[in-house]
């Protein structure tokens, strides 16, 4: 007596909420901005302007060195980069850091800003893509 097993391919969509905001530290290996460390913050861009104005986010009080927009699928993010000097990193590690401390570094050039944006593309993709829809394909035996 033989038994036949039917298999059906099933696709399941796991729907996740988009990542609303995040922050991380970034350092590029590009020689023009090599050994510079940045605090990078990002948040989703919404049509509701009160979202930005009503926020008590301490990241909104910082003076950023560069700002740009990043798009992932249909979601836009507002990305801001704050240069952190090596002495400030040491202070941060020793719990004495104020990110608005003045430093003696010249402002980023246009070329350095472009390099920074390019070096952040993969990092931003990896961070925001974790929270998006995922299609899981598998087989089911009948």
N, CA and C of each residue as an Amber inpcrd file, in Angstrom:
protein
   426
   0.8480000  -1.1650000   0.0000000   0.0000000   0.0000000   0.0000000
   0.8990000   1.2350000   0.0000000   0.7130000   2.1060000  -0.9580000
   1.5270000   3.3190000  -1.0260000   0.7120000   4.5230000  -0.5690000
   1.4000000   5.4160000   0.0860000   0.7670000   6.6350000   0.5860000
   1.3820000   7.8180000  -0.1420000   0.5430000   8.6840000  -0.6710000
   1.0850000   9.8750000  -1.3280000   0.8970000  11.0840000  -0.4160000
   1.8970000  11.9210000  -0.4100000   1.8660000  13.1320000   0.4140000
   1.8470000  14.3310000  -0.5220000   0.8540000  15.1700000  -0.3490000
   0.7670000  16.3910000  -1.1460000   1.4370000  17.5330000  -0.3980000
   2.2260000  18.3020000  -1.1100000   2.8740000  19.4690000  -0.5100000
   2.3800000  20.7280000  -1.2070000   2.0990000  21.7350000  -0.4190000
   1.6350000  23.0130000  -0.9360000   2.5830000  24.1020000  -0.4660000
   2.9430000  24.9860000  -1.3740000   3.7930000  26.1160000  -0.9960000
   2.9080000  27.2440000  -0.4900000   3.2640000  27.7540000   0.6640000
   2.4800000  28.8080000   1.3030000   3.3890000  30.0020000   1.5660000
   2.8910000  31.1930000   1.2540000   3.6280000  32.4270000   1.5600000
   2.8650000  33.1710000   2.6410000   3.5540000  33.5060000   3.6990000
   2.9520000  34.2380000   4.8050000   3.6230000  35.5990000   4.9030000
   2.8230000  36.6400000   5.0150000   3.3770000  37.9820000   5.1810000
   3.3040000  38.3470000   6.6500000   4.4560000  38.5820000   7.2240000
   4.5270000  39.0260000   8.6050000   4.6290000  40.5420000   8.5570000
   3.5950000  41.2140000   9.0200000   3.5700000  42.6710000   8.9280000
   4.1010000  43.2740000  10.2200000   5.0650000  44.1390000  10.0850000
   5.6620000  44.8040000  11.2360000   5.4540000  46.3010000  11.1000000
   5.5180000  46.9740000  12.2050000   5.4070000  48.4320000  12.1740000
   6.7430000  49.0290000  11.7730000   6.7320000  50.1280000  11.0140000
   8.0130000  50.7450000  10.6330000   8.7250000  51.3170000  11.8580000
  10.0300000  51.2700000  11.8120000  10.8420000  51.8320000  12.8830000
  10.6490000  53.3410000  12.8810000  10.2170000  53.9070000  13.9980000
   9.8900000  55.3300000  14.0640000  11.1310000  56.1820000  14.2750000
  12.0530000  55.7440000  15.1290000  13.2610000  56.5320000  15.3810000
  14.3560000  55.6360000  15.9130000  15.5680000  56.1620000  15.8750000
  16.6960000  55.4070000  16.3940000  17.9270000  56.2920000  16.4680000
  18.9610000  55.7480000  17.0670000  20.2400000  56.4570000  17.1760000
  21.3470000  55.4300000  17.2950000  22.5190000  55.7890000  16.8010000
  23.6820000  54.9230000  16.9030000  24.9340000  55.7620000  16.6700000
  26.0860000  55.1890000  16.9700000  27.3670000  55.8490000  16.7240000
  27.9680000  55.2500000  15.4620000  28.6280000  56.0960000  14.6760000
  29.1500000  55.6620000  13.3850000  30.5430000  56.2370000  13.1690000
  31.4080000  55.4120000  12.5810000  32.7380000  55.8570000  12.1860000
  32.9960000  55.3150000  10.7890000  33.5280000  56.1450000   9.9180000
  33.7710000  55.7420000   8.5370000  35.2230000  55.3260000   8.3600000
  35.4610000  54.4410000   7.3970000  36.8330000  54.0510000   7.0760000
  37.3980000  54.8910000   5.9380000  36.5990000  55.8080000   5.3960000
  37.0750000  56.6690000   4.3200000  38.1080000  57.6460000   4.8770000
  39.2220000  57.8130000   4.1690000  40.3220000  58.6340000   4.6820000
  39.9690000  60.1090000   4.8730000  38.9610000  60.6200000   4.1390000
  38.6200000  62.0340000   4.2810000  37.8670000  62.3230000   5.5760000
  37.2110000  61.3190000   6.1210000  36.5470000  61.5130000   7.4140000
  36.9610000  60.4020000   8.3790000  38.1210000  59.7980000   8.1110000
  38.6210000  58.7000000   8.9230000  38.8400000  59.1410000  10.3650000
  38.5330000  58.2640000  11.2430000  38.6870000  58.4670000  12.6830000
  37.7650000  59.5360000  13.2350000  36.7720000  59.9280000  12.4940000
  35.7530000  60.8210000  13.0430000  34.6060000  59.9410000  13.5170000
  34.0860000  60.2630000  14.6480000  32.9720000  59.5060000  15.2060000
  31.7580000  60.4150000  15.2160000  30.6220000  59.8710000  14.7940000
  29.3890000  60.6380000  14.7140000  28.2920000  59.9720000  15.5310000
  27.5110000  60.7950000  16.2020000  26.2470000  60.3440000  16.7570000
  25.2380000  60.5410000  15.6350000  24.5610000  59.4710000  15.2310000
  23.5880000  59.5310000  14.1450000  22.2090000  59.2750000  14.7320000
  21.2910000  60.1970000  14.4970000  19.9080000  60.0060000  14.9260000
  19.0320000  60.0150000  13.6850000  17.9670000  59.2340000  13.7240000
  17.0350000  59.2340000  12.5990000  15.6250000  59.0590000  13.1280000
  14.6890000  59.6740000  12.4170000  13.2830000  59.4800000  12.7640000
  12.4470000  59.5590000  11.5040000  11.3240000  58.8890000  11.5610000
  10.4350000  58.8030000  10.4180000   9.8510000  60.1800000  10.1230000
   9.7060000  60.5070000   8.8490000   9.1020000  61.7700000   8.4380000
   7.6070000  61.5210000   8.2850000   6.8240000  62.3420000   8.9570000
   5.3690000  62.2010000   8.9020000   4.7440000  63.4790000   8.3760000
   3.5340000  63.3350000   7.8580000   2.7900000  64.5010000   7.3820000
   2.3060000  65.3570000   8.5370000   2.1460000  64.7450000   9.6960000
   1.6460000  65.4420000  10.8830000   2.7880000  66.2560000  11.4970000
   2.7950000  67.5560000  11.2670000   3.8810000  68.4060000  11.7650000
   3.9080000  68.4760000  13.2810000   2.7780000  68.2340000  13.9370000
   2.7580000  68.2820000  15.3980000   3.6160000  67.1710000  15.9890000
   3.8740000  66.1200000  15.2010000   4.7320000  65.0320000  15.6690000
   6.1150000  65.5680000  16.0300000   6.6550000  66.4200000  15.1470000
   7.9870000  66.9720000  15.3880000   7.9730000  68.0340000  16.4790000
   6.9330000  68.8480000  16.5210000   6.8950000  69.9640000  17.4580000
   6.5470000  69.5430000  18.8740000   5.7710000  68.4750000  19.0170000
   5.3390000  68.0760000  20.3500000   6.3300000  67.1370000  21.0260000
   7.3530000  66.7510000  20.3190000   8.3110000  65.7920000  20.8480000
   9.1900000  66.4190000  21.9290000   9.3940000  65.6870000  22.9930000
  10.3300000  66.1050000  24.0430000  11.6320000  65.3300000  23.9110000
  11.9840000  65.0020000  22.7120000  13.1710000  64.2100000  22.4330000
  14.4280000  65.0410000  22.6860000  15.3240000  64.5880000  23.5770000
  16.5560000  65.3490000  23.8340000  17.4500000  65.4660000  22.5980000
  17.3030000  64.5440000  21.6490000  18.0930000  64.6300000  20.4150000
  17.7410000  65.8650000  19.6000000  16.5390000  66.4090000  19.7920000
  16.1340000  67.6060000  19.0520000  16.8600000  68.8590000  19.5310000
  17.4920000  68.7990000  20.6960000  18.1790000  69.9630000  21.2570000
  19.6440000  70.0500000  20.8440000  20.1210000  69.0860000  20.0820000
  21.5260000  69.0830000  19.6800000  21.7480000  69.9550000  18.4540000
  22.9680000  70.4200000  18.3100000  23.3710000  71.1650000  17.1180000
  24.1120000  70.1870000  16.2110000  23.4830000  69.8170000  15.1060000
  24.0280000  68.7920000  14.2240000  24.9550000  69.3860000  13.1780000
  25.9380000  68.5660000  12.7500000  26.8970000  68.9830000  11.7360000
  26.3970000  68.7050000  10.3220000  25.4990000  67.7510000  10.1960000
  24.9610000  67.4260000   8.8700000  23.5950000  66.7710000   9.0320000
  22.6960000  67.0830000   8.0920000  21.3450000  66.5280000   8.0990000
  20.9710000  66.1600000   6.6700000  20.2520000  65.0540000   6.5080000
  19.7930000  64.6500000   5.1790000  18.6040000  63.7110000   5.3240000
  17.9860000  63.3670000   4.1880000  16.8440000  62.4590000   4.1840000
  17.2740000  61.1230000   3.5930000  16.7310000  60.0550000   4.1520000
  17.0070000  58.6980000   3.6930000  15.6760000  58.0140000   3.4230000
  15.5560000  57.3530000   2.2660000  14.3090000  56.6680000   1.9310000
  14.5170000  55.1690000   1.9460000  13.6380000  54.4660000   2.6550000
  13.6150000  53.0070000   2.6470000  12.2200000  52.5820000   2.2090000
  12.1370000  51.9360000   1.0530000  10.8560000  51.5790000   0.4410000
  10.0030000  52.8360000   0.3250000   8.8680000  52.8980000   1.0130000
   8.0000000  54.0790000   0.9250000   8.0990000  54.9600000   2.1610000
   9.0430000  54.6710000   3.0320000   9.1860000  55.4230000   4.2770000
  10.3900000  56.3510000   4.1870000  10.1990000  57.6180000   4.5630000
  11.2890000  58.5950000   4.5650000  11.7400000  58.8530000   5.9930000
  13.0530000  58.9650000   6.1530000  13.6430000  59.2400000   7.4590000
  14.4580000  60.5310000   7.3960000  14.4140000  61.2660000   8.4720000
  15.2190000  62.4750000   8.6340000  16.4340000  62.0650000   9.4580000
  17.6210000  62.1700000   8.8740000  18.8550000  61.6960000   9.4960000
  19.7150000  62.8910000   9.8680000  20.2350000  62.8770000  11.0970000
  21.1000000  63.9650000  11.5650000  22.3850000  63.3690000  12.1280000
  23.4990000  64.0410000  11.8530000  24.8110000  63.5560000  12.2630000
  25.5170000  64.6120000  13.1030000  26.0010000  64.2080000  14.2510000
  26.7110000  65.1010000  15.1730000  28.1230000  64.5670000  15.3560000
  29.1230000  65.3540000  14.9380000  30.5160000  64.9570000  15.1270000
  30.8510000  64.9580000  16.6140000  31.5590000  63.9280000  17.0380000
  31.9920000  63.8370000  18.4330000  33.5130000  63.7130000  18.4300000
  34.1780000  64.6450000  19.0760000  35.6470000  64.6480000  19.1060000
  36.1620000  63.4820000  19.9580000  37.4350000  63.1510000  19.7710000
  38.0300000  62.0510000  20.5390000  38.0200000  62.3420000  22.0370000
  38.2660000  63.5880000  22.4070000  38.2300000  63.9180000  23.8390000
  36.8130000  63.7780000  24.3850000  35.8240000  64.1080000  23.5610000
  34.4350000  63.9470000  23.9970000  34.0730000  62.4690000  24.1400000
  34.6370000  61.6220000  23.2740000  34.3920000  60.1790000  23.3970000
  34.9510000  59.6770000  24.7230000  36.1430000  60.1460000  25.0680000
  36.7120000  59.7520000  26.3630000  35.8400000  60.2380000  27.5080000
  35.3520000  61.4700000  27.4030000  34.4440000  61.9860000  28.4330000
  33.1600000  61.1630000  28.4960000  32.6550000  60.7870000  27.3250000
  31.4390000  59.9750000  27.2700000  31.6630000  58.6360000  27.9680000
  32.7890000  58.0290000  27.6820000  33.0990000  56.7510000  28.3170000
  33.3020000  56.9050000  29.8180000  33.6700000  58.1010000  30.2290000
  33.8400000  58.3840000  31.6600000  32.6260000  59.0930000  32.2500000
  31.5020000  59.1200000  31.5200000  30.2220000  59.6780000  31.9800000
  30.2400000  61.1760000  32.2490000  31.0390000  61.9360000  31.5400000
  31.0980000  63.3770000  31.7610000  30.8530000  64.1390000  30.4650000
  30.0460000  63.6230000  29.5940000  29.9640000  64.1730000  28.2500000
  28.7330000  65.0410000  28.0420000  28.9500000  66.1890000  27.4000000
  27.8660000  67.0520000  26.9460000  28.0430000  67.1820000  25.4370000
  27.0970000  66.6500000  24.6470000  27.2720000  66.6190000  23.1950000
  27.2980000  67.9920000  22.5590000  26.8960000  69.0290000  23.2640000
  26.9590000  70.3790000  22.7110000  28.2610000  71.0910000  23.0670000
  29.2070000  70.3620000  23.6460000  30.5060000  70.9350000  23.9560000
  31.1770000  71.3920000  22.6620000  31.7380000  72.5700000  22.6900000
  32.4280000  73.0770000  21.5040000  33.7150000  72.3010000  21.2840000
  34.0680000  72.1100000  20.0590000  35.3060000  71.4450000  19.7170000
  36.0180000  72.2850000  18.6680000  37.2890000  72.0240000  18.4740000
  38.0940000  72.8510000  17.5820000  38.2150000  72.2740000  16.1770000
  37.3170000  71.4220000  15.7950000  37.3410000  70.8410000  14.4570000
  36.6540000  71.7870000  13.4740000  37.1810000  71.8970000  12.2660000
  36.4880000  72.7060000  11.2510000  35.1970000  72.0020000  10.8380000
  34.2210000  72.7530000  10.3240000  32.9770000  72.1140000   9.8870000
  33.2370000  71.1510000   8.7290000  32.3350000  70.2210000   8.5440000
  32.4680000  69.2590000   7.4520000  32.3480000  69.9670000   6.1060000
  33.2070000  69.5740000   5.1770000  33.1130000  70.1070000   3.8180000
  31.9760000  69.3920000   3.0860000  31.6010000  69.9040000   1.9330000
  30.5560000  69.2600000   1.1350000  30.9670000  67.8400000   0.7660000
  32.2190000  67.6600000   0.4120000  32.7320000  66.3370000   0.0620000
  32.6500000  65.3860000   1.2570000  33.0180000  65.8590000   2.4410000
  32.9480000  65.0280000   3.6410000  31.5000000  64.6620000   3.9790000
  30.5780000  65.5930000   3.7620000  29.1610000  65.3090000   4.0160000
  28.6630000  64.2110000   3.0810000  29.0550000  64.2830000   1.8070000
  28.6580000  63.2640000   0.8410000  29.2270000  61.8990000   1.2320000
  30.4900000  61.8710000   1.6110000  31.1280000  60.6220000   2.0320000
  30.4240000  60.0580000   3.2620000  30.0750000  60.9210000   4.1920000
  29.3640000  60.4890000   5.3940000  28.0230000  59.8570000   5.0270000
  27.2620000  60.5140000   4.1560000  25.9670000  59.9680000   3.7330000
  26.1440000  58.6080000   3.0700000  27.1180000  58.5010000   2.1760000
  27.3420000  57.2380000   1.4750000  27.7510000  56.1320000   2.4430000
  28.5610000  56.4670000   3.4300000  28.9980000  55.4450000   4.3790000
  27.8770000  55.0230000   5.3230000  26.8500000  55.8480000   5.4440000
  25.7190000  55.5200000   6.3240000  24.6250000  54.7080000   5.6350000
  24.6260000  54.6190000   4.3120000  23.5290000  53.9630000   3.5980000
  23.3220000  52.5140000   4.0390000  24.3760000  51.7410000   4.1260000
  24.2410000  50.3360000   4.5270000  23.7960000  50.2400000   5.9810000
  24.3880000  51.0360000   6.8400000  24.0360000  51.0190000   8.2660000
  22.5680000  51.3910000   8.4710000  22.1030000  52.4230000   7.7900000
  20.6970000  52.8250000   7.9070000  19.7770000  51.7350000   7.3670000
  20.1440000  51.1550000   6.2350000  19.3330000  50.0750000   5.6650000
  19.1980000  48.9170000   6.6560000  20.3040000  48.5020000   7.2370000
  20.2690000  47.3780000   8.1770000  19.4190000  47.6890000   9.4030000
  19.4350000  48.9280000   9.8470000  18.6650000  49.2910000  11.0410000
  17.1750000  49.4230000  10.7630000  16.7930000  50.0780000   9.6670000
  15.3630000  50.3000000   9.4280000  14.6860000  49.1000000   8.7690000
  15.4340000  48.2530000   8.0720000  14.8130000  47.1130000   7.3900000
  14.3960000  46.0130000   8.3570000  14.8920000  46.0340000   9.5740000
  14.5230000  45.0090000  10.5570000  13.0530000  45.0750000  10.9250000
  12.4310000  46.2190000  10.7570000  11.0680000  46.4200000  11.2260000
  10.0270000  46.4170000  10.1160000  10.3890000  46.0110000   8.9060000
   9.4350000  46.0800000   7.8010000   8.8030000  44.7190000   7.5380000
   7.8600000  44.7050000   6.6000000   7.1680000  43.4620000   6.2660000
   8.1620000  42.4140000   5.7790000   7.8630000  41.1790000   6.0960000
   8.7320000  40.0860000   5.7150000   7.8600000  38.9920000   5.1120000
   8.2690000  38.4420000   3.9890000   7.5190000  37.3550000   3.3660000
   8.2510000  36.0560000   3.6690000   7.5490000  35.1370000   4.3080000
   8.1240000  33.8480000   4.6630000   7.4790000  32.7940000   3.7700000
   8.2970000  32.1060000   3.0030000   7.7900000  31.0830000   2.0920000
   8.1660000  29.7250000   2.6590000   7.1890000  28.8300000   2.7110000
   7.4410000  27.4940000   3.2300000   6.5140000  26.4940000   2.5720000
   6.7260000  25.2260000   2.8640000   5.8610000  24.1830000   2.3220000
   5.0730000  23.5480000   3.4470000   3.8570000  23.1640000   3.1120000
   2.9660000  22.5190000   4.0700000   2.5670000  21.1750000   3.4840000
   2.6390000  20.1430000   4.2970000   2.2250000  18.8220000   3.8300000
   0.7560000  18.6130000   4.1320000   0.0220000  18.1450000   3.1380000
  -1.4070000  17.8460000   3.3200000  -1.5990000  16.4380000   3.8330000
